[in-house]
């Protein structure tokens, strides 16, 4: 006898769901431990990489497969309780309709993404550490807005995506509306971004991120500026077709690498730091990612 298809697991069932990604099992389990009840939903959103252009001007950006995951449940009292798996000692409880006062840096994007339309319990996990130069602020703000709409919008549905108040409009639009195999191109006006075909996976390419580990917590001594400096030049020499330091990051490097050169580029990035007497960096790889979505 054929068993009927049961559909995707509920948020409460995710921790024991067979085949679920480990992080999708961890976050709702940790939510239940933190708040004493299971979540009503789980959302996931991509980190966004600006491929070209400046923050205030036109450019292009892609969603990556590194993600933030947020488990959530509504509250009837209007209050926001917010926790982070990555910052377990920095919980927040505020009334978002009033003066919330000082909050941890990691929690600010969540508060920026919501309007105070209703109470929420939220637990956050971010794939990348804050020092990478790829900010979790954009996916967190977008996810918080979608969660608030899902529980407190009188007209739920995908239409609320277009009504979300974006704190970083170009990159927020990428997090919300990214398409597989496309880069999003945006101008400096108010026009909607356009999708342009760009399929790194079809070309056998991966995004590779090198994040220095600071010995003793100090800054890296490896130069990351200039087209041939340190990890940038060594990654290019090892086979990367593109490499650059990430703006605002203290030493992180992002590269686009053919699959056949992944091992060589990884070795070159590691050796860049170990030859200088520093710890080996974290070297992570990703593909293009999907937009912010509810997964349970």
N, C-alpha and C positions, 0 to 999 in steps of 0.2 A: 504494500500500500504506500502511495506517495504522500508524504507529509505536506500539509499546506505551508506555503511560504509565510513566515512569521514577520518579515520586514526587519528593519534595523532595530537594534536594542534601544530601550528607553535610557534616559540619562541615569536613572537609578540602577539600571541593570548593567551599565557599561563596565563597572569594576570586575565583573565576573564573566563578561561576554567573550566567548571564544573568537579568536581572530582579530579582536580590536587592538589597535596600536597601543603599546605600553603607556604612552602619555595620556591617551584617551581613557585608559583604565585608572591611572594614577590620580588624575585631577578630580573626577567625581568622587573617588574614594576619600581623597584628602578633604574635599568639601564636606562630606558627611561627618568626618572626624572633627572638622573645625566648627561647624554650625549645628551639629546635632540633628540633622535631617538630610535626606538626599536632595541633590539638585533637581530642578524641574527642566533643565536644559543645559546643553554643552555647545559652545561655539568655538570656532577656530578661524584665525585670520593670518594672512601672510605678512612677513616683513617685505618692505618695498625698497628696491635699489634704484636710485636715480642714475640712469645711464649717461645722461648728458644734460647740459644746462645748469644754471644757477638756481638757488632757492626761489628767487623772486622773478625769474624769467622763464622763457619757453624752454622745453627740453623733452626728454623721454625717460620713462621709468618702467620697471617690470616688477611683478610680484614673484617672490622666491618661495621655495618649499620650506624654509625655516618659518616657524609659526609661533603665535601665542595661542594658548588654549584657556578658555574661561568657562567655568561651571557657575550656574546661577539659579536663583529661585526668587520669586517675588515676595515682598513684604507688604503688609497692610498698614503699617504705621508711618510710611513715607521715609523711613531712615535708610541709609546706605551703610552696610557692613562690608568691608573689603579686606581680603587677605591675599597673601602671596606665598606660594610654595617656596619661591626663591628667597623671600624675606620673611620668614616665619615669625619674627619678633616685632614686625612693624605693621600690625593690624590697625585698621581705621574704622571708626564708627562716627558718622556725621549725619546731620540733616542737610541734604543738598539744596533745600529750598532757602536756607539762610546763610549766614557767615560761617563757613566751615573751618576757618582758622588754618594754622599750619598743618600740612600733611606731608608724608614722605614723597620724595621726588618721583618714585616709580608709580605712585597712586594718582598723580596729577592728570595724566591723560584720561583716566577713567572719569574723573570729575569733569574734565573738559568735554567729554563725549555725551554726557547725559544732561537732561534739562530739569530734573527733579519732578518728573511727571508721576513717579511712584517709587515705593521703597524696593530695595534689592539687597540680597546677599550675593556676593561675588567672590570667587577664588580664582586667582590668576597664576598661570605658568608661562614663562617665556623661554624659548629654545636657546636664545643667545644671551651671554652676559652683557651687561651695560657698556663695557669697555670696547665693544667691537666696532662702534661707529655706525652700525645699522640699528636705528632706534626702534624700540618697541612702542613708542608713543603713538604712531599712526595706527597700527593694527589694534592697539588697546582702545583708543578713542572710538574707532569705528565699531569694534565689537561691543563696547558699552552702549553705544547708541542703538545698535540692532537689538540688544537684549532688552533695553528699556522699551523699545517699540513693540517687541514681541509680547511683553507682559502688560504693558500699560497703554498701548496705542489703541484707540477705539476702532480703528480700521486697519487691522493687521494685514500683512501681505508684502510682496516685494516692492510695492509702490513707495513704501516709507524709505527705501534706500535713497531715492532722489530728494527726499526732504531732510536728510540728515545734515546737521550743521557741522561742516568739516573744519577742524582746526588747522589743517594743512591741505587745502583743496586739491592741488595736483596729485599728491601722493595718496591722500585719502581716497580719491576717486579710483586710483589703481587698486587699492586694497579692496574696494567695494565692487568694482566692475571689471577686474582683470579677466582676460580670456586665455585659454590654453593656446600656446603657439603664437602669441602676439605680444608686442611691446605697445605701450600707450604713449602717444605723442600729444603734448599739450602746448598751447601758446601762452602769452602773457595777458590775455583778455579773459572774458567770462565764458567763452565758448567751451562746449563739452570736449574732452579729450577724444582723440580718434585712435582706433585699433589698427596697427600695422603688422602684417605677418612677420614673425620672428620666432624661429623654432630651433633653439639650441639643441634640444634632444634629438631632433631629426638630423642635425649636423654632427651629432656625437660630442657635444660640448657640455661642460659643467662649469658652474661658478665655484671658485675655490677661495676661501677666506682664511687668512693667517692672522691669528690674534696673539700678540706677544704675552708671555708670562713674566711678570716683573719680579726679578730676584729681590727679595726684601721689600717689595712694594714700591720700589723706585721706578723712574722712567727708563725706557729702553735706551741703550746707547747706540743702537743700530740706526743709521740714517734711512729714512723712508721718503725723503723728498727728492724730486728730480726723476727724469725718465729712466736713468740707469742706476739709481741708487739702491743699495741693499736688496731687500726682498723683491722690489719691482724689477730691477735689472736681472736678478738671478732667476726669477720666474719666467721672464721673457726668454732668457738664454736657454732655459730648460724645456721650452716648447709652448708656453702660454702665448695665445695670440693677442692678449690684452692684459695689462696689469696696471694698477694705480693705487696710491694710498687713499684711504677713505677720509673725506673731509671731517674734521673734528675729532677723529679717532687718534689716540696716542699710540700710533705705530701699526695699526691694522692695515692689511693689504687685501684687495679683492682682485681676482684674476679670472679670465675666461680661458678654459683649458680644454683641448681635445682629449677624448678619453684615453688615447694611446699615450699621452704625455702626463697623465695624472700622477703616476708614481714618481716620475722624474721631477715634476714641479714640486710635489710634496717634499721630496728629499732636498731639493734646492732651498725651499723655504726653511726647513728645519736646520739645515747646515748654515744658513745665513746667520742664525742666532747662536747656535752652539759654537761655531768658530769664533764668535765674539765673546765667548765665555758666559752666555746667557742661557736660561732654560729653553728647551725646545718649545716653539709656539703651539697653540692649538691650531690644527689645520682641518677645516671643515669644508664639505662640498654640498652643493644644492643644485636643483634643477629649477625651472620655472614653476611657480605655484598657482594654486586656484584662489579665487576671491574669498572674502569673509563669508562664512556660512554656518548655519546650525547643523551640527553633526548628530545630535540626539535630543 
